[in-house]
């Protein structure tokens, strides 16, 4: 979408300001060591490393920031190495209007890799319902014939219902505003955004006049491929799935995890290779601190690997799910059950070998690069040709040998990533708080709205702003929707 000339300066200025330290009114960032908190971040995925990055900007270079990670920096932005290349195993695609990921990639001096996914087919378990052509004009004609105007309405629907309103969060965060709950954060964008979490994507699209065929085929496979679920997921995460079907998608050359690694380096946080097992609340009169117990990765045999450290602020940037990260909370007055989210299992299997094209009864001599499955239940969700003879297959369970033999004539190499990849979504789920307790914050609450790299960075910056505003009692910058509305009206008049 072309940007009007009078907006060019505004957006150029915004991009620059997004990455400058936030200087809030009435407070200098040059605090003494005694005034600065000791901060711990648990998890060095994109949410944790972005938290550390923005914490450093806010609290200054003298603040003590430790970040704990038991595995590899990058978390679910993992890659596998096959056929001489790094291939994304986790979060794979970035939308051109994901401002944080776009600008952080440039800030870190990383290169983009454009994703060309125009070659695809929708397979219903017996035949292809739709297959693209080698010629884009023919593909467009076939799509128009099968889906009518819906295929062209989709882009404007996503932009009107998601992208334009969603982008307001960047201005709010640049101005130092933070939000206690996911619902408040979504409401700050627009009430419509929050309302999308209360209705299914199928229901919303039906009311907006999209055809049954369009929803049952294109929308279903987009949701199934991106989140391993069906069209009964809430409409906001469904819209995110559909945004992932637009043009201009890209990834970071060498792996999206390089953004997390770069942010960790920029944050100058101390990386502690350890698994945090317990957060203990230490409360004396009005003062709150937390003791973290953790097990060091490099402890020698016979040594006690369990250690502990005390912090003023703790930011949890791992999913609170026992199947992913079994984190215990001790000496809290009440259990934190309301923050625990169920997650969806997704198995990514990378197979190098000769694919069995005859299994799919393709109308073409060669298979499409992306095969999107439109049958429920089915033993795979999708499969994609990544490079040479390497295919990535998404499924809900580990593939059996007989299932592999259906898909491949010959398999030379297999690598498996078994993920609790993203929350299980519905149109009646709760939107949790970013605040677990005083000075204890939860980045991954943002995933209840949608699980994506951009969302994790937004959640990380929100947690950092909450910590800063609460620490310095800047409560006018927490959940102040009226102030945000006033600023928006002022900006509109100036434009």
SULWOVEN-V848096 format. One record per run of one state. SS is the DSSP state (H for helix, E for strand, - for the rest). FROM is the first residue (numbers start at 0). LEN is the number of residues. If there is no record, write none. Layout:
BEGIN
SS:FROM:LEN
SS:FROM:LEN
END
This chain:
BEGIN
-:0:4
H:4:13
-:17:15
H:32:3
-:35:2
E:37:5
-:42:2
E:44:1
H:45:14
-:59:4
E:63:5
-:68:5
E:73:1
-:74:4
E:78:4
-:82:2
E:84:4
-:88:5
E:93:1
-:94:4
H:98:9
-:107:4
E:111:3
-:114:5
E:119:4
-:123:4
E:127:4
-:131:4
H:135:12
-:147:2
H:149:17
-:166:1
H:167:7
-:174:3
E:177:1
-:178:2
E:180:1
H:181:8
-:189:1
H:190:8
-:198:1
E:199:1
H:200:7
-:207:4
H:211:16
-:227:6
E:233:1
H:234:9
-:243:6
E:249:3
-:252:4
H:256:11
-:267:2
E:269:3
-:272:1
E:273:11
-:284:2
E:286:10
-:296:9
E:305:6
-:311:1
E:312:4
-:316:11
E:327:3
-:330:6
H:336:3
-:339:3
E:342:13
-:355:1
H:356:4
-:360:9
E:369:4
-:373:8
E:381:6
-:387:2
E:389:6
-:395:5
H:400:7
E:407:16
-:423:9
E:432:1
-:433:1
E:434:3
-:437:2
E:439:3
H:442:6
-:448:4
H:452:19
-:471:3
H:474:3
E:477:1
-:478:2
H:480:14
-:494:1
END
